[in-house]
């Protein structure tokens, strides 16, 4: 080995090689392909390249390292005042020069591809693999304004071989010489900003993994250390978004708002009907959702204290009708068989294509089928049933429920038209989940007296704190209606067929005649009517029939795990859901609410090129079942109307609750499913 070269080993990667004496650790890392972060390019500004230089014996690599095998701190480190303070025992990789054989550890915070774990959002195991990176460049100090060619180009992109002696040419030169980035083009929207940003500027570069090309999409004057992206789930009822730091994976802000399209119809089909019956209706719906997206993005940035120029990427997911309307595509083909999508591929677009300010790119995830969209694809990415052996059932409960069943061997997906009953609509005292809504209910099995909790108040209705504060009960939301009907069934007030029985009136004054039927008084002015029970029966039967159809296709009688997704699913009690037959029998401990898994999947696709690619690949392998055209769906729907179910056994549920005896013969109907597990 020449005397002018020294051996360097990086941990935890184990990458090693020789470098010339005097080379910085950052230069060595780049030469060896080590995952060491930097924005400033070794100028001692960003503080991202912090490392730990080892000293002592390292038998594994036959290295004995001493303090003088690296340079002492010089002005680069001594004068460092960046936003990321030097941690004890750590040094700047751009300031440490190799003078002997050394072992250098790259801590997690200094790695470009960081593993991220967040509470409240399922990002377990996510490794940040940014598609967009920041680079600080110092152009020629004598740089003068050149020509007007950048402003005069009408093409949306300028390639490297088209640039001359210009700011773009000098940026291309610096990116290639200092960062090894080639095949560089420029987004049209960034060109007007270059003169104001030069000569010392930070650029955001977006890479295209499939082509190896790069594109400068943003430029700021001076040193900038943060670039962000937004992950947004466009639900038919709620639009929810998260703002994330694209380099650290940190969630900087989260917010949500009602989907303004609700004024055109509560459910998806009513919105499609509006488009069919009103010329220009699709443009109205598109304008409404785009306005909502712009307001949501502005709110996220405001909460994080950031300017719009910090936004570089937006990931959108939603069901197919939401996708079509957001993209400005007529959704009416999705209103009738064969429910043909305009595209099932992921869509890359510019911000201005969505009526957002120019700058960031927009990615809309891939759809699976005519009624199973990118929100379901994102939920699969978040829950990852395709990676495990256990048969997992993922159910996103909403006005249009999405269902995914399977494991690493096979995935099936479908949707069921549950309608808005689970969200409080079509219920006599129903309302959305806001302050004052009843969300939890328990009914005494003997006295039939209820107690309940409302949103915004901790005490139960039979506790002194509830009476003292005298909160106003405004109605009952989805989780509350599920629980009260389940409790009424377990108490014998409602029979297997969903009928509020007249016999219950003899047991309690709370059951009263209501014309030809009966109703139950839950609270002052809050009644559970026979119509309410029927609305929930129809909604739950549609959902359960979709689940049963997938299980039948997979040859399964049982599942190993159930994931309840969506805003409503996050608040459903698993036992009450099984009592009503909303989901099939399963070990209660294996049923888990996972919140907005579509939003979690959207964040994964935003922060990781690898996860985005994984979502696109797994979508292509999913078997699609269209419930609206399946003859068996109606038979399964009828069987699912009963509580919990007309004939499906419930051994796991029977271990935790005492189920009433069926009030009518429960003879099996239709085909029976084969007994098999672990083979979806």
C-alpha positions in Angstrom: 0.0 0.0 0.0 1.5 3.4 -0.9 2.5 5.5 2.1 0.2 8.4 0.9 -2.9 6.2 1.3 -4.8 5.0 4.4 -7.5 2.5 5.0 -10.9 3.6 6.2 -13.8 1.5 7.5 -17.3 2.8 7.9 -19.8 1.4 10.3 -22.6 0.2 10.5 -22.4 -0.4 6.7 -19.0 -2.1 6.8 -17.9 -0.4 3.6 -14.2 0.1 3.5 -11.4 1.1 1.1 -8.3 3.3 0.8 -8.1 7.1 0.5 -5.3 9.5 -0.1 -3.8 11.1 3.0 -5.6 14.4 3.7 -8.9 13.4 2.2 -11.9 14.3 4.3 -14.2 11.7 5.7 -17.0 13.1 3.6 -14.9 12.7 0.5 -14.1 9.1 1.5 -17.8 8.4 2.1 -18.7 9.6 -1.4 -15.9 7.6 -3.0 -17.0 4.4 -1.3 -20.8 4.9 -1.6 -21.3 5.3 2.1 -24.7 6.7 3.2 -23.5 10.0 4.8 -25.8 13.0 4.5 -24.8 16.5 3.3 -26.5 19.5 1.8 -23.7 22.1 1.8 -21.2 19.9 -0.1 -18.5 20.0 2.5 -18.5 23.7 3.3 -19.2 23.2 7.0 -22.6 24.8 6.9 -25.3 22.2 7.2 -24.0 19.9 10.0 -25.6 16.8 8.5 -22.4 14.9 8.0 -21.6 14.3 11.7 -19.6 11.2 12.4 -17.9 9.4 15.3 -14.2 8.7 14.8 -13.2 5.5 16.6 -10.0 5.1 18.7 -8.4 1.9 20.0 -8.2 -1.7 18.8 -10.5 -3.0 16.1 -9.6 -6.7 15.7 -12.3 -7.3 13.2 -10.6 -5.0 10.7 -7.0 -5.4 12.1 -6.9 -1.6 12.8 -5.4 0.2 15.7 -6.6 3.9 15.6 -5.1 6.7 17.5 -6.2 10.3 18.0 -3.5 11.6 15.5 -4.8 9.3 12.8 -7.2 12.1 11.9 -6.7 15.9 11.8 -7.5 18.1 14.8 -10.5 20.4 14.5 -9.8 23.4 12.3 -11.7 26.5 11.5 -14.4 24.5 9.6 -15.4 22.8 12.8 -14.4 25.5 15.3 -16.4 28.1 13.5 -19.4 25.9 12.8 -22.7 27.5 14.0 -25.2 25.6 11.9 -28.8 24.7 12.8 -27.7 21.1 13.9 -25.3 21.5 16.8 -22.4 19.2 17.0 -23.3 16.4 19.4 -20.8 15.3 22.1 -18.2 13.0 20.6 -19.2 13.7 17.1 -17.3 15.7 14.4 -18.1 17.1 11.0 -17.2 14.6 8.3 -16.3 17.5 6.0 -13.8 18.8 8.5 -12.1 15.5 9.6 -9.1 14.6 7.4 -7.7 11.1 7.2 -4.1 10.8 8.4 -4.0 7.1 9.2 -6.0 3.9 9.2 -9.4 4.7 10.9 -12.8 3.3 11.7 -15.6 5.9 11.4 -19.2 5.4 12.6 -22.1 7.1 10.8 -24.9 7.6 13.4 -28.5 7.2 12.3 -29.1 11.0 12.2 -26.3 11.5 9.7 -27.6 8.8 7.2 -29.5 9.9 4.2 -31.7 6.8 4.3 -33.0 7.1 7.9 -35.3 4.6 9.6 -38.4 6.4 10.9 -40.8 5.3 13.6 -43.7 7.6 14.4 -46.4 7.3 17.0 -50.0 7.8 15.8 -49.0 7.2 12.2 -48.0 3.7 11.1 -44.5 4.2 9.7 -42.9 1.2 11.4 -39.9 0.1 9.4 -39.9 3.0 7.0 -36.5 4.0 5.7 -36.5 7.5 4.3 -35.3 7.2 0.7 -35.8 10.7 -0.6 -36.6 11.4 -4.2 -35.8 15.0 -3.7 -32.4 16.2 -2.3 -31.0 19.7 -1.4 -27.6 20.9 -2.7 -25.9 24.2 -1.8 -23.9 25.6 -4.7 -21.5 28.5 -5.0 -21.4 29.8 -8.5 -18.9 32.3 -10.0 -18.9 35.4 -7.7 -18.5 37.5 -10.9 -21.6 36.0 -12.3 -23.6 38.5 -14.3 -27.1 38.2 -15.7 -26.9 36.3 -19.0 -29.1 36.5 -22.0 -32.8 36.0 -21.6 -32.9 32.5 -22.9 -34.2 31.0 -19.7 -37.2 33.2 -19.5 -37.9 33.0 -23.2 -38.0 29.2 -23.5 -41.5 27.8 -23.8 -40.7 24.2 -23.4 -41.5 22.8 -19.9 -38.0 21.4 -19.5 -34.5 22.3 -20.6 -32.0 19.5 -20.9 -28.3 19.8 -20.1 -27.1 19.6 -23.6 -29.3 22.6 -24.6 -27.7 24.9 -22.0 -24.9 27.3 -22.9 -22.9 29.8 -20.8 -25.8 30.4 -18.4 -26.9 30.0 -14.8 -28.3 26.6 -15.7 -25.0 25.5 -17.3 -23.1 26.5 -14.2 -25.5 24.7 -11.9 -25.2 21.6 -14.1 -21.4 21.9 -13.9 -21.4 22.2 -10.1 -23.9 19.4 -9.5 -21.8 17.0 -11.7 -18.3 18.0 -10.3 -19.3 18.4 -6.6 -22.1 15.8 -6.2 -21.7 13.4 -9.1 -25.2 14.2 -10.3 -25.6 14.1 -14.1 -28.4 14.1 -16.7 -29.8 17.3 -15.2 -32.7 19.2 -16.5 -34.7 22.1 -15.2 -38.4 22.4 -14.4 -39.9 25.4 -16.3 -41.3 26.9 -13.1 -37.8 27.2 -11.5 -36.3 29.2 -14.4 -37.6 32.7 -13.4 -36.1 32.2 -9.9 -32.5 31.5 -10.9 -31.3 35.1 -11.4 -32.6 36.2 -8.0 -31.1 33.1 -6.3 -27.6 33.2 -7.8 -24.7 33.2 -7.2 -24.8 31.3 -3.9 -27.9 29.2 -3.9 -29.6 26.0 -2.8 -31.3 23.9 -5.4 -33.8 21.0 -4.9 -33.1 18.1 -7.3 -35.6 15.5 -8.1 -34.3 12.1 -9.3 -36.1 9.8 -11.6 -35.0 6.3 -10.5 -36.2 4.6 -13.6 -34.4 6.8 -16.1 -31.4 8.0 -14.1 -32.3 11.6 -15.0 -32.5 14.5 -12.6 -34.5 17.7 -12.6 -33.9 21.0 -10.7 -37.3 21.9 -9.4 -36.7 24.7 -6.9 -34.0 27.3 -6.1 -33.5 29.6 -3.1 -30.9 32.3 -2.5 -28.2 31.3 0.1 -28.2 28.1 2.2 -31.5 26.3 2.8 -31.7 23.2 4.9 -35.3 22.1 4.6 -37.6 20.9 1.9 -41.1 19.5 2.6 -43.8 17.4 1.0 -47.5 16.9 1.6 -49.3 13.5 1.8 -53.0 13.9 1.3 -55.8 11.3 1.5 -58.9 12.6 -0.5 -61.7 10.9 1.2 -65.3 11.2 0.1 -66.2 12.8 3.5 -62.8 14.1 4.8 -59.7 15.4 3.2 -56.7 14.7 5.5 -53.1 15.8 5.1 -49.7 15.6 6.6 -46.7 17.8 6.0 -43.3 16.0 6.2 -39.7 17.0 6.1 -38.4 15.1 3.0 -34.9 14.6 4.4 -35.6 13.6 8.0 -39.0 12.0 7.7 -40.4 14.2 10.5 -44.1 15.0 10.4 -44.3 18.8 10.8 -48.0 19.3 10.7 -51.3 17.4 10.2 -54.8 18.7 9.5 -58.1 17.8 7.9 -61.2 19.3 6.6 -64.6 18.3 5.2 -64.7 17.4 1.5 -66.7 20.3 0.1 -68.1 18.0 -2.6 -70.5 16.8 0.1 -72.9 19.6 -0.9 -73.3 17.8 -4.2 -74.1 14.4 -2.5 -73.3 12.5 0.7 -72.0 9.4 -1.1 -70.0 8.7 -4.3 -72.8 7.6 -6.5 -74.9 10.6 -5.7 -72.0 12.8 -6.9 -71.7 10.8 -10.1 -75.5 11.2 -10.5 -75.0 15.0 -10.1 -72.5 15.0 -12.9 -74.8 12.9 -15.1 -77.8 15.2 -14.5 -76.1 18.6 -14.6 -74.0 19.8 -17.6 -70.7 21.0 -16.3 -71.2 19.2 -13.0 -67.9 17.4 -13.2 -66.1 20.8 -13.5 -67.9 22.0 -10.4 -66.9 19.0 -8.4 -63.3 19.3 -9.7 -63.1 22.9 -8.7 -64.4 22.2 -5.3 -61.8 19.5 -4.5 -59.0 21.5 -5.9 -59.9 24.5 -3.8 -59.9 22.2 -0.8 -56.5 20.9 -1.7 -55.1 24.4 -2.0 -56.5 25.5 1.3 -55.3 22.3 3.0 -51.8 22.8 1.7 -51.8 26.4 2.8 -53.0 25.4 6.2 -50.3 22.7 6.6 -47.5 25.2 5.6 -48.9 27.9 7.9 -49.0 25.5 10.9 -45.3 24.5 10.2 -44.3 28.2 9.8 -43.1 27.6 6.2 -43.4 29.4 2.9 -44.9 27.7 -0.2 -41.5 27.7 -1.8 -40.4 25.0 0.7 -43.0 22.6 -0.8 -41.4 20.3 -3.3 -43.6 17.2 -3.6 -47.3 16.3 -3.1 -48.6 12.7 -2.9 -52.4 12.2 -3.3 -54.5 9.1 -2.7 -58.2 8.6 -2.9 -60.9 6.3 -4.3 -61.3 6.2 -8.1 -64.1 8.7 -8.2 -62.1 11.2 -6.1 -59.1 10.5 -8.3 -61.0 11.2 -11.5 -62.5 14.4 -10.2 -59.2 15.6 -8.8 -57.6 14.9 -12.1 -60.4 16.7 -14.0 -61.7 13.4 -15.6 -65.4 12.7 -16.1 -66.4 10.1 -13.4 -69.6 8.9 -15.1 -68.1 5.7 -16.5 -67.6 4.6 -12.9 -71.3 5.0 -12.3 -72.3 1.9 -14.2 -70.8 -1.5 -15.2 -68.2 -2.3 -16.3 -66.9 0.6 -14.1 -64.0 1.5 -16.5 -61.1 3.6 -15.1 -59.6 6.2 -17.2 -56.2 4.9 -15.9 -55.2 2.5 -13.2 -51.6 3.7 -13.3 -50.0 6.2 -11.0 -50.0 9.8 -12.3 -47.2 12.3 -12.2 -48.2 15.9 -12.8 -47.3 19.5 -12.0 -48.8 21.5 -9.2 -50.4 23.9 -11.7 -52.3 20.9 -13.2 -54.2 20.8 -9.9 -54.6 24.6 -9.7 -51.9 24.8 -7.1 -49.1 27.4 -7.3 -46.2 26.2 -9.6 -43.2 24.5 -8.0 -43.9 21.1 -6.4 -44.6 18.0 -8.4 -47.7 16.0 -7.7 -48.0 12.2 -7.6 -51.4 10.4 -7.5 -51.1 6.8 -6.5 -52.4 3.9 -8.7 -55.9 2.5 -8.6 -56.7 -1.2 -8.2 -60.2 -1.4 -9.8 -63.3 0.6 -10.8 -64.3 1.1 -7.1 -61.0 0.3 -5.4 -58.6 3.2 -5.5 -55.3 4.6 -4.6 -56.4 4.9 -1.0 -56.7 1.1 -0.8 -53.3 0.8 -2.5 -51.9 3.1 0.2 -53.6 1.1 2.9 -52.0 -2.1 1.6 -48.6 -0.3 1.7 -49.2 0.7 5.3 -50.4 -2.6 6.6 -48.3 -4.8 4.4 -50.5 -8.0 4.2 -48.4 -9.0 1.1 -45.3 -9.4 3.2 -46.6 -11.9 5.8 -47.8 -15.4 6.2 -50.8 -14.5 8.4 -54.1 -14.1 6.5 -55.0 -10.4 7.1 -58.3 -8.7 6.4 -58.0 -4.9 6.0 -61.4 -3.0 6.1 -61.6 0.7 5.5 -65.1 1.5 6.7 -66.7 4.5 5.0 -69.5 5.4 2.7 -67.9 3.0 0.2 -66.0 0.3 2.2 -62.8 -1.0 0.7 -61.7 -4.6 1.6 -58.4 -6.3 1.2 -57.8 -10.0 2.1 -54.8 -12.2 1.9 -51.1 -12.6 2.6 -47.8 -12.9 0.7 -49.2 -15.7 -1.5 -52.2 -13.8 -2.8 -54.2 -10.6 -2.3 -57.8 -10.0 -3.2 -59.7 -6.6 -3.1 -63.2 -5.4 -3.4 -65.5 -2.5 -2.4 -69.0 -2.5 -1.0 -71.5 0.3 -1.1 -72.2 0.7 2.6 -73.7 4.2 2.3 -73.4 7.0 4.9 -75.2 5.3 7.8 -72.0 4.5 9.6 -71.2 8.2 9.6 -74.5 9.1 11.2 -76.5 9.9 8.1 -79.9 8.1 7.6 -80.1 7.7 11.4 -82.9 9.6 13.2 -80.6 11.3 15.7 -77.4 10.7 13.8 -74.7 13.2 13.3 -71.0 13.4 12.5 -68.4 12.7 15.2 -68.3 16.2 16.8 -68.6 17.6 20.3 -71.7 16.4 22.1 -72.3 13.3 20.0 -72.8 10.0 21.8 -69.8 7.8 21.0 -69.9 5.0 23.6 -73.0 3.1 25.0 -73.5 0.3 27.6 -76.9 -1.1 28.5 -77.6 -3.1 31.7 -78.8 -6.6 30.7 -81.5 -6.7 33.5 -82.8 -3.2 33.9 -82.1 -2.2 30.3 -81.0 1.2 31.5 -78.3 2.9 29.4 -75.2 4.8 30.1 -73.1 6.6 27.5 -70.2 8.9 26.8 -70.2 11.9 24.5 -67.3 13.3 22.5 -65.6 16.1 24.4 -66.5 14.8 27.9 -64.6 12.2 29.9 -67.4 11.1 32.3 -70.1 8.5 31.6 -73.7 9.7 31.8 -74.3 7.9 35.2 -71.3 9.6 36.8 -71.6 12.7 39.0 -69.1 14.7 36.8 -71.4 14.2 33.8 -74.4 15.7 35.6 -72.5 18.5 37.3 -71.1 19.8 34.0 -74.4 19.3 32.3 -73.0 18.7 28.8 -75.4 19.0 25.9 -76.1 15.8 24.1 -76.5 16.6 20.4 -77.0 13.2 18.8 -75.3 10.0 18.1 -72.3 9.3 15.8 -71.3 6.2 14.0 -69.4 4.4 16.8 -72.3 5.2 19.1 -74.9 3.7 16.8 -72.8 0.5 16.4 -72.5 0.1 20.1 -76.1 0.9 21.1 -77.6 -1.6 18.5 -75.1 -4.2 19.6 -76.0 -3.6 23.2 -79.7 -3.8 22.5 -79.2 -7.1 20.7 -77.1 -8.5 23.6 -79.8 -7.3 26.0 -82.6 -9.0 24.1 -84.4 -5.8 23.0 -83.5 -6.5 19.3 -83.8 -10.0 18.0 -81.6 -11.9 15.5 -83.5 -10.4 12.6 -83.0 -6.9 13.8 -86.5 -6.3 15.1 -87.1 -4.2 18.2 -89.4 -6.5 20.0 -92.7 -5.5 21.6 -91.9 -7.9 24.5 -89.1 -5.5 25.5 -91.8 -2.9 26.3 -92.9 -5.0 29.2 -89.4 -4.9 30.6 -88.7 -1.2 30.4 -90.4 2.1 29.9 -87.6 3.0 27.5 -89.2 0.8 24.7 -92.3 2.5 23.3 -94.6 1.8 20.4 -93.8 3.9 17.3 -96.7 3.4 14.9 -96.3 -0.2 13.7 -92.9 -0.7 15.2 -91.1 0.1 18.5 -88.2 2.5 19.5 -85.8 2.7 22.4 -85.1 6.0 24.3 -81.4 6.3 24.8 -81.4 9.9 26.1 -83.7 12.9 26.2 -84.7 13.4 22.6 -82.4 10.6 21.4 -84.3 7.5 20.1 -83.2 4.4 18.4 -85.9 3.6 15.9 -86.6 0.5 13.8 -85.6 2.6 10.8 -82.2 3.2 12.4 -81.6 -0.5 13.0 -82.6 -1.3 9.4 -80.2 1.4 8.0 -77.3 -0.2 10.0 -78.4 -3.7 8.9 -78.2 -2.7 5.3 -74.9 -1.0 5.6 -73.3 -3.8 7.6 -74.7 -6.5 5.3 -73.2 -4.8 2.3 -69.8 -4.7 4.0 -70.0 -8.3 5.3 -71.2 -9.6 2.0 -68.1 -8.1 0.3 -65.9 -9.7 3.0 -67.6 -13.1 2.6 -67.3 -12.9 -1.2 -63.5 -12.4 -0.9 -63.2 -15.2 1.7 -65.3 -17.5 -0.5 -63.0 -16.8 -3.5 -60.0 -17.4 -1.4 -61.4 -20.7 0.0 -61.3 -19.4 3.6 -63.5 -19.7 6.6 -61.4 -17.7 9.0 -58.8 -15.0 9.0 -55.8 -14.5 11.3 -55.9 -10.7 11.7 -58.3 -7.9 11.1 -57.3 -4.3 10.6 -60.1 -1.7 10.9 -58.9 1.4 8.9 -60.3 4.8 8.3 -61.5 7.6 10.7 -64.6 5.5 11.6 -62.8 2.2 11.8 -60.4 3.7 14.3 -63.3 4.2 16.8 -65.1 0.9 16.4 -65.0 -1.4 19.3 -64.0 -4.9 17.9 -66.4 -6.8 20.1 -69.4 -4.7 19.2 -68.4 -4.9 15.5 -68.4 -8.7 15.7 -71.6 -8.8 17.6 -73.4 -7.1 14.7 -71.5 -9.3 12.2 -69.8 -6.3 10.7 -66.6 -8.4 10.5 -66.2 -12.2 10.6 -65.4 -14.1 13.7 -61.8 -13.7 14.8 -59.7 -13.7 18.0 -60.6 -10.3 19.6 -56.9 -9.6 20.3 -56.1 -10.0 16.6 -58.5 -7.2 15.7 -56.9 -3.8 15.7 -57.9 -0.3 14.7 -55.2 1.3 12.6 -56.6 4.7 11.9 -56.0 6.4 8.6 -53.9 3.7 7.0 -54.4 5.3 3.6 -52.8 8.5 5.0 -50.0 6.4 6.5 -49.4 4.8 3.1 -49.4 8.1 1.4 -46.7 9.3 3.8 -44.6 6.2 3.0 -44.9 6.9 -0.7 -43.9 10.5 -0.1 -40.8 9.7 1.9 -39.5 6.7 0.1 -38.9 6.0 -3.6 -38.7 2.3 -2.7 -42.1 2.2 -0.9 -43.7 4.1 -3.8 -42.3 1.5 -6.2 -43.5 -1.3 -3.9 -47.1 0.1 -3.9 -47.1 0.2 -7.7 -45.8 -3.4 -7.9 -48.2 -4.9 -5.3 -51.2 -3.2 -7.0 -50.5 -5.1 -10.2 -50.7 -8.4 -8.3 -54.1 -7.9 -6.6 -57.0 -9.9 -7.8 -60.0 -7.6 -8.2 -63.5 -8.6 -7.3 -66.3 -6.4 -8.5 -69.2 -6.9 -6.1 -71.7 -5.1 -8.2 -71.5 -7.7 -11.0 -71.1 -10.8 -8.8 -74.3 -13.0 -8.7 -73.3 -14.4 -5.3 -73.1 -11.0 -3.7 -76.9 -10.7 -3.2 -77.1 -14.2 -1.6 -74.3 -13.3 0.8 -76.0 -9.9 1.5 -79.2 -11.6 2.6 -77.4 -14.0 4.9 -75.5 -11.1 6.4 -78.6 -9.1 7.4 -79.0 -11.2 10.5 -77.2 -10.4 13.8 -74.4 -11.5 13.9 -75.0 -13.6 10.8 -77.5 -16.0 9.5 -75.3 -19.1 9.6 -71.6 -18.2 10.1 -70.3 -19.5 13.5 -68.8 -17.2 16.1 -66.6 -19.4 18.5 -64.1 -16.6 19.2 -66.9 -14.1 20.0 -68.7 -16.5 22.2 -65.7 -16.6 24.5 -66.1 -13.0 25.4 -69.9 -12.3 25.3 -73.0 -14.4 25.8 -74.9 -14.3 22.5 -78.7 -14.5 22.5 -80.3 -17.6 21.1 -81.4 -17.2 17.4 -85.0 -16.0 17.2 -85.7 -17.9 13.9 -84.2 -20.9 12.2 -80.7 -20.2 10.9 -80.4 -22.8 8.1 -77.4 -22.3 5.9 -78.0 -20.8 2.5 -75.9 -21.0 -0.6 -72.6 -22.8 -1.0 -70.4 -23.6 1.9 -66.8 -22.5 1.9 -63.9 -24.9 2.0 -62.0 -25.2 5.2 -58.5 -23.9 4.7 -56.1 -21.4 6.3 -52.9 -19.7 5.5 -53.4 -20.0 1.7 -54.8 -16.7 0.6 
